[in-house]
Amino acid sequence: MRKNEFVELRKKYTVDMLQPKSQTSEDQFRSFLNLLKPQKTNIDLIRLGPEGDGGYLIPDDLQGIAACFSPGVGTISGFEEDCLKKKIKVFCADKSLDNKPVSQGNFHFLDKFIGGENNTDFITLEEWVKNSCIDKNADLMLQMDIQGFEYDALEIVHDFLLNRFRIVVIEFHFLDLLIDESYFKKAEMVFKKLLKNHFCVHLHPNNCCGTMELHSFSVPRTMEFTFFRKNRCIQLCQANEFPHKLDYKNTQNADLHLPECWYSKY
């Protein structure tokens, strides 16, 4: 998505939510936070990609992952390059680019957005993976940054496909709009879907957009979430060291550390 399109989308959502028809209660949001508390497992986290925007923390469990699906990344970036170095096939999708990368070797590019339907501009995650011709029993990785369309894209994904992703990294946008109960319920459903068979193992706020206050909670407007399939690890305890030693801020703006309410008892 081009920057001006993203700005217009945020403006639309913001205007719609300035006076929500029904506001999310404090108890609803507290339960939501407890659902997402990051878990420490027996698998350490490593960083793929640069020390800044485009780099993400993931579990050090890449052996046997056949492909990484990476929608919304723009041109091939450090995260995808690191995947290729580890002999993982990379599938990227982004319709916003003026200069389209060329598919070659283990790198494959699709000139479409990922979303909740199939048409000229969009393709669903389900259809994209099916068209990739990857072994249907192979483990995959998902790294998604699609500027707010992640909710629509994930809402319709079948559990079978979602469970093929051993590791899932998603930058979630518009978290400030969780104040609206209808928006909150859609987001909560998406997160619960992810958590059926995955642990949340890391959170990192993007310092691009700051935070807002929802009742007594501080909510980063944009945040990176890492999920790890439960059958690949042992749950040890609740993670409580933030920022992680491998975390770096995304922009030159002031540091934005993960608010304590997202990982400690509250």
SEPATOR-830384 format. One record per residue: residue number from 1; x, y, z of N, C-alpha, C in turn. Coordinates in steps of 0.02 Angstrom, whole numbers. Layout:
N
SEFI    n      nx      ny      nz     cax     cay     caz      cx      cy      cz
SEFI  NUM       X       Y       Z       X       Y       Z       X       Y       Z
...
//
This chain:
266
SEFI    n      nx      ny      nz     cax     cay     caz      cx      cy      cz
SEFI    1      42     -59       0       0       0       0      44      62       0
SEFI    2      30     110     -44      68     172     -45      53     213      17
SEFI    3     100     256      36      94     293      98      30     334     100
SEFI    4      13     368      44     -47     410      44    -111     369      53
SEFI    5    -111     307      26    -169     264      34    -177     242     107
SEFI    6    -120     228     140    -121     210     210    -146     268     253
SEFI    7    -123     329     238    -145     388     275    -220     396     269
SEFI    8    -247     387     208    -319     394     198    -357     340     235
SEFI    9    -330     279     236    -362     224     272    -364     239     347
SEFI   10    -308     262     374    -306     279     446    -355     335     461
SEFI   11    -359     385     416    -405     440     427    -477     416     429
SEFI   12    -495     370     384    -562     342     383    -578     307     448
SEFI   13    -532     262     469    -543     226     531    -548     274     591
SEFI   14    -504     323     592    -503     370     649    -567     409     653
SEFI   15    -592     434     597    -654     472     596    -712     428     619
SEFI   16    -713     366     594    -767     319     612    -767     304     686
SEFI   17    -708     304     717    -703     282     786    -699     339     837
SEFI   18    -702     402     814    -698     458     860    -753     454     913
SEFI   19    -811     432     892    -867     424     938    -895     354     929
SEFI   20    -860     304     957    -882     235     949    -953     225     975
SEFI   21    -992     183     939   -1060     170     960   -1062     136    1028
SEFI   22   -1013      93    1040   -1008      58    1104    -934      51    1121
SEFI   23    -914      76    1179    -843      75    1198    -825      11    1234
SEFI   24    -766     -14    1217    -739     -74    1250    -731     -61    1324
SEFI   25    -753    -107    1365    -749     -98    1438    -679    -113    1463
SEFI   26    -665     -90    1523    -599    -103    1553    -589    -177    1565
SEFI   27    -641    -212    1587    -636    -284    1599    -623    -322    1534
SEFI   28    -656    -302    1480    -644    -334    1415    -571    -326    1394
SEFI   29    -544    -266    1403    -476    -255    1380    -426    -289    1426
SEFI   30    -440    -292    1491    -395    -327    1536    -391    -402    1518
SEFI   31    -447    -432    1502    -448    -502    1481    -410    -512    1416
SEFI   32    -416    -463    1371    -379    -465    1308    -304    -463    1320
SEFI   33    -282    -421    1364    -210    -416    1380    -185    -482    1411
SEFI   34    -224    -510    1456    -204    -573    1488    -198    -629    1437
SEFI   35    -239    -627    1386    -238    -677    1333    -171    -675    1295
SEFI   36    -144    -614    1288     -85    -604    1244     -19    -600    1281
SEFI   37     -18    -612    1346      46    -608    1382      97    -653    1349
SEFI   38     155    -626    1329     206    -668    1295     233    -722    1341
SEFI   39     246    -780    1312     270    -838    1349     344    -852    1332
SEFI   40     381    -870    1383     450    -892    1374     449    -967    1363
SEFI   41     484    -991    1312     486   -1063    1298     558   -1087    1302
SEFI   42     567   -1151    1287     635   -1180    1288     675   -1164    1226
SEFI   43     645   -1127    1178     679   -1108    1116     696   -1033    1119
SEFI   44     760   -1017    1114     782    -947    1116     758    -908    1054
SEFI   45     754    -843    1062     736    -799    1006     799    -775     971
SEFI   46     796    -770     905     850    -741     865     819    -684     823
SEFI   47     862    -645     792     838    -590     750     854    -605     677
SEFI   48     804    -600     634     816    -600     562     801    -531     536
SEFI   49     844    -508     490     836    -441     464     880    -391     499
SEFI   50     875    -327     480     920    -275     505     906    -254     576
SEFI   51     951    -214     604     942    -185     671     901    -122     663
SEFI   52     837    -130     652     792     -74     641     729    -100     608
SEFI   53     694     -56     572     632     -77     539     646    -133     489
SEFI   54     602    -183     488     612    -239     443     647    -298     473
SEFI   55     671    -291     536     701    -347     572     652    -371     625
SEFI   56     650    -436     636     601    -465     683     633    -520     725
SEFI   57     607    -528     786     629    -582     830     585    -643     819
SEFI   58     617    -700     809     582    -763     798     615    -819     837
SEFI   59     580    -873     851     612    -930     884     665    -961     839
SEFI   60     719    -984     870     774   -1016     834     755   -1088     817
SEFI   61     707   -1095     772     681   -1161     754     662   -1160     680
SEFI   62     711   -1150     637     698   -1142     565     710   -1205     525
SEFI   63     744   -1254     554     759   -1315     517     695   -1349     495
SEFI   64     688   -1361     430     629   -1395     404     574   -1349     380
SEFI   65     580   -1284     389     530   -1238     362     542   -1232     287
SEFI   66     491   -1248     247     499   -1250     175     497   -1181     142
SEFI   67     455   -1136     170     446   -1071     137     422   -1019     187
SEFI   68     441    -958     173     416    -900     211     371    -859     164
SEFI   69     310    -846     187     264    -803     150     266    -734     183
SEFI   70     283    -684     143     298    -618     171     260    -564     131
SEFI   71     197    -553     148     158    -501     112     170    -431     139
SEFI   72     170    -383      94     174    -313     113     242    -287     130
SEFI   73     294    -318     103     362    -298     123     393    -247      76
SEFI   74     363    -232      20     396    -190     -29     447    -230     -67
SEFI   75     504    -200     -80     557    -237    -114     588    -287     -65
SEFI   76     624    -335     -91     654    -386     -49     698    -352       4
SEFI   77     690    -373      67     723    -339     123     766    -387     162
SEFI   78     794    -361     217     841    -400     256     812    -463     286
SEFI   79     750    -461     308     720    -521     337     716    -576     284
SEFI   80     692    -559     226     685    -607     172     753    -632     147
SEFI   81     802    -587     145     869    -607     125     898    -658     174
SEFI   82     886    -648     238     910    -696     288     876    -763     281
SEFI   83     811    -762     263     776    -825     250     808    -862     192
SEFI   84     822    -826     138     853    -857      79     921    -887      96
SEFI   85     959    -852     139    1025    -878     159    1018    -944     197
SEFI   86     960    -954     230     949   -1016     267     913   -1068     225
SEFI   87     913   -1057     158     884   -1105     110     808   -1111     117
SEFI   88     776   -1058     140     703   -1057     145     677   -1018      85
SEFI   89     631   -1048      48     600   -1013      -8     561    -953      17
SEFI   90     561    -899     -22     527    -838      -1     474    -819     -53
SEFI   91     413    -807     -29     358    -784     -71     337    -715     -45
SEFI   92     344    -664     -86     325    -596     -68     265    -574    -110
SEFI   93     224    -530     -82     168    -502    -119     159    -428    -100
SEFI   94     152    -385    -150     143    -314    -137     126    -280    -203
SEFI   95      68    -249    -206      47    -216    -268      66    -142    -270
SEFI   96      95    -116    -217     107     -44    -213     172     -22    -246
SEFI   97     213     -70    -270     280     -52    -293     280     -27    -365
SEFI   98     318      26    -376     328      50    -445     379       6    -481
SEFI   99     431     -14    -446     482     -58    -475     472    -128    -446
SEFI  100     443    -172    -486     427    -239    -462     489    -283    -462
SEFI  101     504    -317    -406     559    -365    -406     545    -424    -451
SEFI  102     597    -455    -476     590    -511    -522     595    -576    -484
SEFI  103     549    -622    -497     553    -688    -467     612    -726    -496
SEFI  104     653    -753    -452     711    -792    -476     735    -838    -420
SEFI  105     759    -897    -438     784    -944    -389     730    -961    -337
SEFI  106     747    -952    -273     701    -966    -219     659    -906    -199
SEFI  107     663    -852    -237     624    -791    -222     568    -784    -274
SEFI  108     506    -776    -248     448    -772    -292     407    -710    -272
SEFI  109     389    -670    -322     353    -608    -308     285    -608    -343
SEFI  110     234    -586    -306     166    -581    -333     143    -508    -328
SEFI  111     119    -482    -384      98    -412    -388      25    -404    -365
SEFI  112      13    -419    -301     -54    -411    -273     -49    -394    -199
SEFI  113    -103    -365    -172    -110    -357    -100    -139    -422     -72
SEFI  114    -125    -435      -8    -157    -491      27    -215    -463      68
SEFI  115    -273    -494      62    -331    -469      98    -384    -522     108
SEFI  116    -447    -500     111    -501    -544     127    -541    -569      68
SEFI  117    -517    -556       6    -553    -579     -54    -504    -586    -112
SEFI  118    -528    -620    -164    -489    -628    -225    -518    -585    -280
SEFI  119    -478    -539    -306    -499    -497    -363    -437    -472    -399
SEFI  120    -444    -420    -439    -388    -395    -478    -330    -372    -435
SEFI  121    -345    -341    -379    -293    -311    -336    -275    -354    -276
SEFI  122    -320    -396    -253    -310    -433    -191    -312    -509    -203
SEFI  123    -279    -545    -158    -282    -617    -157    -283    -638     -83
SEFI  124    -320    -691     -68    -321    -715       1    -257    -754      16
SEFI  125    -240    -759      79    -182    -798      99    -190    -870      78
SEFI  126    -250    -896      85    -265    -965      67    -249    -978      -7
SEFI  127    -274    -935     -50    -264    -943    -122    -190    -935    -141
SEFI  128    -157    -889    -108     -86    -876    -123     -44    -938    -106
SEFI  129     -54    -965     -46     -16   -1024     -27     -31   -1083     -73
SEFI  130     -95   -1093     -90    -115   -1147    -134     -80   -1141    -202
SEFI  131     -76   -1081    -229     -45   -1070    -294      31   -1076    -294
SEFI  132      61   -1078    -234     134   -1081    -229     161   -1151    -244
SEFI  133     118   -1201    -241     137   -1271    -254     189   -1298    -204
SEFI  134     188   -1271    -143     229   -1299     -89     195   -1362     -62
SEFI  135     235   -1412     -45     209   -1474     -15     157   -1457      39
SEFI  136      96   -1483      32      41   -1464      77      52   -1487     149
SEFI  137     101   -1529     161     116   -1552     229     177   -1517     259
SEFI  138     209   -1473     220     271   -1440     243     255   -1384     291
SEFI  139     300   -1373     339     294   -1316     384     313   -1252     348
SEFI  140     281   -1197     368     291   -1132     336     304   -1079     390
SEFI  141     323   -1020     367     329    -961     411     291    -904     378
SEFI  142     259    -863     419     222    -804     394     250    -742     426
SEFI  143     268    -693     384     289    -627     409     247    -575     372
SEFI  144     201    -543     408     150    -502     376     151    -430     402
SEFI  145     154    -383     355     148    -312     371     108    -279     315
SEFI  146      42    -279     323      -2    -257     268     -48    -200     289
SEFI  147     -23    -158     334     -51     -92     348    -124     -91     367
SEFI  148    -146    -138     407    -215    -138     431    -259    -191     400
SEFI  149    -239    -218     343    -279    -270     310    -268    -339     342
SEFI  150    -223    -342     392    -209    -407     424    -271    -437     457
SEFI  151    -315    -395     483    -375    -421     515    -421    -456     465
SEFI  152    -432    -424     408    -473    -454     355    -441    -518     328
SEFI  153    -375    -516     319    -340    -574     290    -343    -634     337
SEFI  154    -335    -623     401    -332    -678     450    -401    -702     470
SEFI  155    -450    -659     466    -518    -676     487    -545    -736     448
SEFI  156    -525    -743     384    -554    -795     342    -508    -856     332
SEFI  157    -448    -854     362    -401    -910     354    -426    -971     392
SEFI  158    -425   -1028     359    -444   -1090     392    -389   -1112     441
SEFI  159    -410   -1144     495    -362   -1166     546    -309   -1212     517
SEFI  160    -327   -1254     468    -278   -1301     440    -219   -1263     411
SEFI  161    -232   -1209     374    -177   -1171     345    -139   -1134     400
SEFI  162    -174   -1102     445    -141   -1065     498     -94   -1109     538
SEFI  163    -114   -1172     549     -73   -1218     588     -12   -1243     550
SEFI  164     -10   -1232     485      50   -1250     446     107   -1200     460
SEFI  165      90   -1141     484     141   -1091     498     171   -1105     567
SEFI  166     232   -1130     566     266   -1144     629     280   -1079     667
SEFI  167     298   -1027     630     313    -962     658     272    -910     621
SEFI  168     241    -864     659     201    -811     630     224    -744     660
SEFI  169     243    -698     617     262    -631     638     217    -581     602
SEFI  170     180    -542     641     132    -495     611     139    -427     644
SEFI  171     142    -375     603     138    -307     630      64    -287     628
SEFI  172      35    -280     687     -35    -261     692     -41    -185     698
SEFI  173     -86    -157     658     -97     -85     655    -164     -67     687
SEFI  174    -174      -2     699    -237      25     725    -256      -4     792
SEFI  175    -207     -21     834    -224     -48     900    -257       4     944
SEFI  176    -248      67     929    -281     120     966    -357     118     956
SEFI  177    -379      87     901    -451      85     887    -486      28     922
SEFI  178    -448      -9     964    -479     -61    1005    -528     -31    1055
SEFI  179    -529      34    1060    -577      68    1105    -648      57    1081
SEFI  180    -657      46    1016    -723      33     988    -740     -41     996
SEFI  181    -797     -56    1027    -812    -126    1044    -819    -170     982
SEFI  182    -849    -145     928    -857    -187     868    -789    -202     837
SEFI  183    -745    -153     835    -678    -163     809    -639    -211     855
SEFI  184    -648    -200     920    -615    -243     970    -634    -316     961
SEFI  185    -699    -329     951    -722    -398     945    -692    -433     884
SEFI  186    -685    -396     829    -654    -425     769    -581    -441     783
SEFI  187    -545    -393     813    -474    -404     828    -466    -461     878
SEFI  188    -508    -463     929    -503    -516     980    -513    -585     947
SEFI  189    -560    -590     901    -573    -653     866    -511    -675     828
SEFI  190    -477    -628     794    -417    -644     756    -361    -668     802
SEFI  191    -351    -634     858    -299    -655     905    -315    -723     936
SEFI  192    -377    -734     954    -395    -800     983    -384    -856     932
SEFI  193    -395    -840     869    -383    -889     816    -309    -907     813
SEFI  194    -266    -857     818    -194    -868     817    -171    -907     878
SEFI  195    -204    -896     934    -181    -926     997    -208    -996    1009
SEFI  196    -250   -1021     965    -275   -1089     973    -218   -1139     976
SEFI  197    -171   -1132     930    -116   -1180     926     -47   -1146     926
SEFI  198     -45   -1082     944      19   -1045     947      23   -1008    1013
SEFI  199      84   -1002    1039      97    -956    1095     118    -889    1066
SEFI  200      98    -835    1099     131    -770    1086     197    -772    1124
SEFI  201     253    -762    1088     319    -768    1121     358    -702    1121
SEFI  202     332    -651    1085     368    -587    1087     321    -531    1064
SEFI  203     331    -473    1095     296    -411    1075     347    -355    1070
SEFI  204     338    -314    1018     383    -257    1010     344    -199     981
SEFI  205     336    -144    1018     300     -87     991     342     -50     939
SEFI  206     310     -34     883     342       9     832     339      80     857
SEFI  207     395     114     861     397     182     890     377     235     840
SEFI  208     345     215     785     325     263     734     265     305     755
SEFI  209     222     277     796     155     307     805     136     322     877
SEFI  210     179     307     925     164     322     994     111     277    1024
SEFI  211      81     300    1079      31     260    1116     -31     302    1128
SEFI  212     -83     268    1150    -144     301    1174    -165     267    1238
SEFI  213    -208     299    1276    -232     270    1339    -302     243    1329
SEFI  214    -311     180    1349    -377     148    1348    -392     127    1419
SEFI  215    -437     163    1450    -450     155    1522    -384     166    1559
SEFI  216    -361     118    1597    -298     126    1634    -239      95    1598
SEFI  217    -247      77    1534    -195      40    1497    -164      84    1443
SEFI  218     -99      75    1433     -62     109    1380     -58      62    1320
SEFI  219     -80      87    1262     -86      45    1202     -43      74    1145
SEFI  220      12      41    1126      49      62    1066       3      56    1005
SEFI  221       5     106     962     -40     105     904     -21      52     853
SEFI  222      43      36     849      67     -15     802     117     -59     839
SEFI  223     110    -125     831     153    -169     869     166    -235     831
SEFI  224     228    -260     839     248    -324     808     235    -381     857
SEFI  225     202    -433     834     186    -492     874     220    -553     843
SEFI  226     251    -594     884     280    -658     861     244    -715     895
SEFI  227     221    -763     854     186    -822     878     225    -885     858
SEFI  228     222    -936     902     260    -998     892     214   -1057     905
SEFI  229     212   -1104     859     166   -1160     865     182   -1202     927
SEFI  230     130   -1218     963     138   -1249    1029     173   -1317    1027
SEFI  231     162   -1355     973     191   -1422     971     265   -1422     956
SEFI  232     295   -1363     948     367   -1357     934     407   -1337     996
SEFI  233     373   -1327    1052     410   -1300    1110     378   -1321    1175
SEFI  234     413   -1305    1228     388   -1315    1296     378   -1247    1328
SEFI  235     319   -1236    1354     304   -1173    1387     337   -1172    1456
SEFI  236     381   -1124    1467     418   -1122    1531     386   -1076    1581
SEFI  237     374   -1014    1561     346    -965    1606     325    -903    1565
SEFI  238     298    -855    1599     280    -793    1566     342    -751    1555
SEFI  239     351    -725    1494     409    -683    1480     402    -616    1515
SEFI  240     457    -591    1543     452    -528    1581     511    -481    1570
SEFI  241     553    -495    1520     610    -451    1508     599    -414    1442
SEFI  242     578    -352    1447     566    -310    1389     597    -241    1400
SEFI  243     628    -213    1349     639    -242    1283     689    -300    1285
SEFI  244     683    -345    1237     731    -399    1228     798    -370    1206
SEFI  245     852    -404    1222     919    -378    1205     928    -371    1129
SEFI  246     886    -406    1089     892    -402    1016     842    -354     985
SEFI  247     803    -319    1027     756    -270    1001     791    -205     983
SEFI  248     769    -174     929     793    -108     909     733     -66     888
SEFI  249     738      -1     897     682      41     879     676      45     802
SEFI  250     614      54     778     600      52     707     619     117     671
SEFI  251     611     173     705     623     239     674     669     280     718
SEFI  252     685     340     696     727     385     735     688     422     790
SEFI  253     624     409     795     584     438     849     609     414     916
SEFI  254     585     445     969     604     425    1037     587     351    1049
SEFI  255     626     319    1092     614     250    1109     542     240    1135
SEFI  256     514     183    1119     448     165    1144     452      93    1169
SEFI  257     459      85    1235     463      19    1264     393     -10    1274
SEFI  258     390     -76    1276     326    -110    1285     298     -91    1354
SEFI  259     237     -62    1356     207     -46    1421     200    -108    1465
SEFI  260     210     -99    1529     212    -156    1575     148    -195    1577
SEFI  261      92    -163    1563      27    -198    1567      21    -253    1515
SEFI  262      64    -253    1463      61    -303    1410      97    -368    1429
SEFI  263     138    -366    1482     175    -427    1499     177    -444    1573
SEFI  264     157    -400    1616     158    -415    1688      86    -425    1713
SEFI  265      80    -452    1773      14    -459    1803     -14    -391    1815
SEFI  266     -77    -382    1798    -107    -314    1802    -176    -318    1831
//
